[in-house]
Amino acid sequence: MNFLRGVMGGQSAGPQHTEAETIQKLCDRVASSTLLDDRRNAVRALKSLSKKYRLEVGIQAMEHLIHVLQTDRSDSEIIGYALDTLYNIISNDEEEEVEENSTRQSEDLGSQFTEIFIKQPENVTLLLSLLEEFDFHVRWPGVKLLTSLLKQLGPQVQQIILVSPMGVSRLMDLLADSREVIRNDGVLLLQALTRNNGAIQKIVAFENAFERLLDIMTEEGNSDGGIVVEDCLILLQNLLKNNNSNQNFFKEGSYIQPMKPWFEVGDENSGWSAQKVTNLHLMLQLVRVLVSPNNPPGATSNCQKAMFQCGLLQQLCTILMATGVPADILTETINTVSEVIRGCQVNQDYFASVNAPSNPPRPAIVVLLMSMVNERQPFVLRCAVLYCFQCFLYKNQKGQGEIVSTLLPSTIDATGNTVSAGQLLCGGLFSADSLSNWCAAVALAHALQENATQKEQLLRVQLATSIGNPPVSLLQQCTNILSQGSKIQTRVGLLMLLCTWLSNCPIAVTHFLHNSANVPFLTGQIAENLGEEEQLVQGLCALLLGISIYFNDNSLESYMKEKLKQLIEKRIGKENFIEKLGFISKHELYSRASQKPQPNFPSPEYMIFDHEFTKLVKELEGVITKAIYKSSEEDKKEEEVKKTLEQHDSIVTHYKNMIREQDLQLEELKQQMSTLKCQNEQLQTAVTQQVSQIQQHKDQYNLLKVQLGKETQHQGSYSDGAQMNGIQPEEIGRLREEIGELKSNQELLQHQLAEKDSLIENLKSSQPSPGTDEQSSVTASARDSEQIAELKQELATLKSQLNSQSAEITKLQSEKQELLQKTEAFAKSVPVPGESETVMATKTTDVEGRLSALLQETKELKNEIKALSEERTAIKEQLDSSNSTIAILQNEKNKLEVDITDSKKEQDDLLVLLADQDQKIFSLKNKLKELGHPVEEEDELESGDQDDEDDEDEDDGKEQGHI
């Protein structure tokens, strides 16, 4: 503590001698007194002196106060006094000195006392244990003291708490305290604890911090709440910013959905207090933390989709179109919506459909662009609108096409009742305000970013410059304004637009070079020796001319690549050209623009570069430099190599497409096979059901046969049965005919079954041998053989069913023969002479009754036989359908075998062709090496890896041989 004594001695206005003695006596009493009351009173007195005589109390009493915390934990009052005294010594919050020197000295004292306190890590651990006490007079001073320690020496205290057992968990319990003062100060403590420490942030997040903080904010009224809501939002930002793990946990825990009520603010013109504006501003920043472009793309995309699904994006768009919203909230809302839709097609499509509540309704994009090109709007708001437009077009080719289409002649509204986005951009591009020129040029460049189709479409745009003069193209009008010598900001914006437009678009380069005045203008600008302000314009002109050379397809004879390079060498000089080209990346504002996508500038004069354009410069600067120094022969060779590589790529792509199509065809055939299997199973089920029905009919027939036999046994002899049964012989003849038809049908079915058996045997013998090399054909033949075996088994089942039915028919025939014999026996019987007429009449009546019963039973038997015949017909139809299924399967098998053979041939051809192409590429790379061009040694690496694998295979073979 010698350095502290030196500080005390150097103070100009120190305490009086009596006060120093008093502090010394109080410290002695704390250290030596045996009575608790005496020690408590001494600590209370030190507390009262600690604010005014901070240095002296800290030097003399800190050690004694720490000893009190260790030994007198049973008395909460003395513990509270000791904690308050330590807080007064360490904290700088309650210093009343206003002078700068005094404040700096006070801060030094706080950090020095903090360093003394945490020099023993046990002191911090002791303080954490005291926070477990529920007594208000202990817990609250302990929270304030630990917060002050974290503010003074945050990283060191964070490390001690991190290694302390359950240290963070103890602090998380403060959020559940029912006393709002402790809970609110606990939020402040966690703010200081989680600042710039990812490990602690993760622990706090997994201790259920998100849910607790969201509950506190809901209790406090969300955006309408007070300072507590602000503190909770700051803590949430600490936990989520630059912490991918916590962001993913926040999204997976469904904590994005509860954020929607935060932004239900309505469109009233009142109720925007300063605290509400602050809270809502922090809420918007929290949303931006989750969807920041600096986050991993996957995490950002998931959060964007969740915000659309829960309605958060819709709520933000409502604020965007509401009236009475403060300017700073509106600006931050625009920035938030920008990052929520950036690169997310679903959100971008929704934003394109949002309309402003005007009459007639206008798209939100049009309303925002009107603000961007209006010079009376605040600069920050115009920057936010430009960022929103850029995010809307980012990786959104559909949106880019919609914007460009509003400039084409076929879509322009001839009545002039509505203003389109394209018309607003053209108006801003050629207005008198240089900032509007720059913003419109950058916005239009983003509509062309990485979209060659829209670059070509924009060439069709024609502008009417004045009445009576023919229209000129948009490309020509941009170059005309450049040549008129407008403001630097305007020229920079137009040059960035032209560079973006012409890059990767040879057709646009041809249109640009077709105007004979453009190339002389560019060379004149580059060749002049101008001041520092014009150097950036010279660099952009050099970049534009370099793009015209690099992406030139030599379609214009007067402006071919070689002629343009000769022109540069004569009028500018290659070294001078490259030097001017380097002015862009060396500009002081270039690095600032390349850091973040958001155009965040302190003032309009700093608005020079666009973020996407800096990436284009970084991409093209090197290739343009190489193109300038290349000779015509090298260009020709490089073009030949490019054409060869393009042909190779096209051939490989073609065969890839063919293989993909064949895979699709194989999948379709597999699906058809599965469908046929399902149909086969259905047929098997139907056959099983019919077998059960046949068994039921068989049982019914046996029952009828038994009943007929019993009635036949009870019949007596009668004389004139044959004469009374005139219908019976005809019925019997019909039954005989039906039985004959059934026999012929049975023979026909048996013949068809024999043919199918022979067909199956042929298919079985024609299957491919199992020793074939192609795995796919083996699999296909195995599947076909299994299916044919199943079908053969089904046919065998049907055949057995038909045999059983034929046996039943034979039985029926024999039984009918018996009935015929009985009938003939009745007909031959002769009546006995001498019987009385009464007896004959009785017998005749009896015989007639029995014959009528026999007729009825015969009709029933006929109906049963007819039903059996119908069932046999149905079985025959099923057999026919099974035969057709076999034929279909055979055809499908043949097709599969043909397709597999063709695929094998095509794959062999492809392998041969790829080998030839690889050989050509290898020779071309050797030529490039001979010409001095660097070539990546991918083939050598692959060959080296292959040799290593061959060596390993040989070693494995040797080891197996030893085994």
Buried (B, 14 or more C-beta within 10 A) or exposed (E): EEEBEEBBEEEEEBBEEEBBEBBEEBBEBBBEBEEEEEBBBBBBBBBBBBBEBBBBBBBBBBEBBBEBBEEBBEBBBBBBBBBBBBBBBBBBEEBEEEEEEEEEBBEEBBBBBBEBBBEEBEBBBBBBBBBEBEEBBBBBBBBBBBBBBBBBBBEBBBBBBBEBEEBBEBBBBBBEBEBEEBBBBBBBBBBBBBBEBBEBBBBBBBBEBBEBBBBBBBEBEBBBBBEBBBBBBBBBBBBBBBBEEBBBBBBEEEBBBBBBEBBEBEEEEEEBEEBBBBBBBBBBBBBBBBBBBEBEEEBBBBBBBBBBEBEBBBBBBBBBBBEEBBEBBBBBBBBBBBBBBBBBBBBBBBBBEBBBEEEEEBBBBBBBBBBBBBBEBEBBBBBBBBBBBBBBBBBBBEBBBBBBBBBBEEEBEEEEEEBBBBBBBBBBBBBEBBBBBBBBBBBBBBBBBBBBEBBBBBBEBBBEEEEEEEEBBBBBBBBBBBBEEBBBBBBBBBBBBBBBBBBBBBBBBBBBBBBEEBBEBBBEBBBEEEEEEBBBBBBBBBBBBBBBBBBBEBEBEEBBBBBBBEBBBEBBBEEBBBBBBBBBBEBEBBEBBBEEBBBBBEEBEBBBBBBBBBEBBEEBBEEBBEBBEBEEEBBEBBEEBEEBBEEBEEBBEEBEEBBEEBEEBBEEBEEBBEEBBEEBEEBBEEBEEBBEEBEEBBEEBEEBEEEBEEEBEEBEEBBBBBEBBEEBBEBBEEBBEBBEEBBEBBEEBEEBBEEBBEBBEEBEEEBBEEEEEBEBBBEBBEBBBEBBEBBBEBBEBBBEBBBBBBEBBEBBBEBBEEBBEEBEEBBEBEBEEEEEEEEBEEBBEEBBEBBEEBBEBBEEBBEBBEBBBEBBEEBBEBBEEBBEBBEEBBEBBEEBBEBBEEBBEBBEEBEEBBEEBEEBBEEBBEBBEEEEBEEEEEEEEEEEEEEEEEEEEEEEEEEEEEE
